[in-house]
Amino acid sequence: MRKIRIWTPESDTDSRTVECLAHKIINFCGADIAILTSSKSAYNQAASKPDGLEKAVNIYLKQDDFVVFLLDFDGIQSHAERIKQPNSHINKITEVTNKLPDKTKLLYMCQELEAWLLIDCLGICCYFKQDKNEIIRQDNEWIKFANKYQKGETDSIVEVEQGGKNAKEYLVKFSRKIIEKINPKLKPKDIDKKEYVENIANLVAEFIHINQATLKRNNSLNEFATLLSTISPINNEET
């Protein structure tokens, strides 16, 4: 069994969320992979030292087969600004992946991690309704409701300009519609307390279905799934 370490330096919630989705991808693809993660604090500690990130990756690679970094990609303008910053995550990580191209890779979550969750709007409905048995997946009313907000390509939920519309904002608004549907009598201030926030992303991920149809709704998630499948010993000579 190969070991893949996933490193999401921007957020530990991102790390837990991606780990959850990675396991779902592995189950869907039938890949024989062990998933490990590394924290935001571990990244900050390593990246604060000269060559620290490269040294940390090399230490991981003594026990792991591959290290994949994941960063939010929240728009062309924001991305361009990050590249201009010498000490940005992008530049520090790229320096390492360029030196270890066969063992490391930097992937982007387009557009933001929330776009990965939005591949399955019905699953998001299940979370907010706390429908652990996912009964509403068979409910035509809920299916019609979710389909109304389901984007064919969640990569297309992009900022028009810095500070503009993005996947996170779309998910917040969608969550409010779900909450209103569940309880139409709630006041706006009560909906405010229940709407989507970043620190519940990993909990929402538990309700997301990974299959051929949902993976096609986000190119970067599909790229991540392809990477996991490619690294799997099932698709390599090594067993």
N, C-alpha and C positions, 0 to 999 in steps of 0.2 A: 504493500500500500504506500502510495506516495503521499508526502506531506506538503501542503501548501500553506504558507503564512500570508494572511491578508492584513495589510497595514493601512488604516484609515486615520491619518494624522490630524484631521480637523476636528474629530468628535468621537468620543467613546460610544455615544448613542449610534453614530454611523457604523461603528465597528460591530456592535451587537446586531444591528439591523442587517448589515451585509452578511454576517455570519449566518443568520437565520435564512436569508435568501439563498446563500451558497449551499446550505444543506438541502434546501428544497430543489435546487438545480441538480445537485448530485443525485438525489433520489429519482428525479425525472430522467436524467441522462443515463443512470446506471453506472456512474463513474466510481472507481474504487480509490477514493481520496480522503485523507484526514485533513480537516480544516483547523488551522491555528490562527490566532489573531494577536495583534500587538496594539498597545494603547497609545493614546495621544501623549500622555506624560512620558512614555518611553521614547517616543519620537522627539519630543522637545529636549529631553536630556541628551539624546544621541546627537541631534542636529546642532546643539549649542557648542559642540567641541569640533576642532579642526579634524576633518576626515572622520568624525564620529559616526555619521550615518552609514558610511561605507563599512566601517569596522563593525557596527552593530549588525548590518546585513550579512557580512561574512561570518559572524558568530552564529546567526540563525541558520545559514546555509550549511553549517557543520552537521545539523540535525534535520533540516528541512530541505526539500527538493527545489522549492521555488518560493520567491517572495513577490507578491503583487501589491503595488500601491494603488489606492483609489482616492481620487480627489473629486470634489464637486466641480462641474463645469456649468456655471450659471450665466453664461452669455459671452458673446465674442468680445465685447468691450471690457468686461471684467477680467476675462482671460488675458487679454492683451496687456492690461495694467499689471497683472501679476507677473507676467514674463519680464516686464521692465524692472521689477524689484529683484536685486541680486540675491537676497536671502529668502526669497519666496519658497514655499513648499515645492512648487513646480521646478524651479531651478536647482534646488538642492537634491531633489529626487532624480531628476534627469541626469545630473552629473553621475549618480551612482548607477542608474540603469544603463547608461552608455558604456560604463566600464564592465558591467556584468550582463550583457544582453541575452545570454542563454539561460540565465537563472533569475532574472528580475524583469518586471514590466510595470509601467505606469499606465493606468487606465483612468478614464474620466467618466463620472456619472452624469450623463446628460439628460435633461437639464436639472441638476441637483438630485439628491437621493430621493426626494419626493416623487420625481418622475418615474423612478423604479417602482414605487408603491402604486402609482396611478395606472399601472398596466392592468390592474384588476379592481375596477371600481366596485364591483359587487362584493369583493372581499373586504374592501374598506367599509362598506355598509354592514357587513357581518361584524366587524370590530365594534363599530359604534352602537350597534344593536346588542352587542355581546351575545351573538348567536353562535355559540361554540359548536353546535351541531350543524350549522350552516343550512338551516331549513329554508332560509329565504332564497337560497340559490335555486330552489324549485318553485319559488313564488313569482308568478308572471308579473305582478304589480311591481315587485322589487326589481325584477330583471329589466322591465321597461324603464324604471326610474334610473337604475345604474347605467343603462345603455345611453340615456340622454346625456350623461356627463362623460361617458367613456370616449377618450381620444383614440383615434386609430394609431397615431404615432405620438407617444408622450414626449419624444424629443422636440416636438414642434411647440411645446409650451415654453416659449422663450421670452426673455426681456426685450421689449421694443427699444428701450434705452435704459441706462443705469437707473435702478430704482423702479423700473417698470414691472409689468406682469411676469411672474415666473411660476414654476411648478409648485413651490411651497405655498404661494398665495392662492393658487388654484385649488390645492388640497384643503386649505383652511376654509375657503368659501364652500367647497363641496361638502366638507364635514358639517358645516352649519345647515346646509340643506337637508342632510341626513337627519340631524338632530331635530330639526323642525318637523320632518316627516314622522319621526318616532313620537314626538310630543308637540303637536301644534300649539299647545297652550303655554309653552315656555316663553318667558320674557327674554328680550335680547340680552340682558345682563346675565341671565342664567345660561343662555347659549354660549356666551363669552367664556364661561367657566368650563364648558364641555368641548369646545372646538379643538381641532387638531393643533398640537404644538410639537416642536421638534423632539422633545425628550420622550415622546410615546411612539416614535417611529418603529422601534423594534417590536413593540406590542402589536402594532398594526400589521407588521410584516408576517406575524404568525398566521394571519388570516388570508394572506395573498397566495393564490394558486399559480404555480409555475407549470406551464405546458407550452406546446408549440405555438398556440395562438397568442398567449400573453407575452412570451419572449419576443415575438415579432413586433410588439408595440413599442419597444425601445431598443434602438440599435446598440447603445453602449452596454445595456444589460445582456443583450444577445452576444456581444463580443466577450463579455465576462464569462458567460456560460460556455462559449466556444473554447475559451482559454482553459477553463476547468476540465472540459471534456478532452481537449488535446493533451493536457498534461497527464491525464489518467493513464495508468499502465495498460488499460484495455486497448488504448489507441497507440501504444508504443511497443517496441520489441521487448523491452524490459518488463518482467512480470513480478 
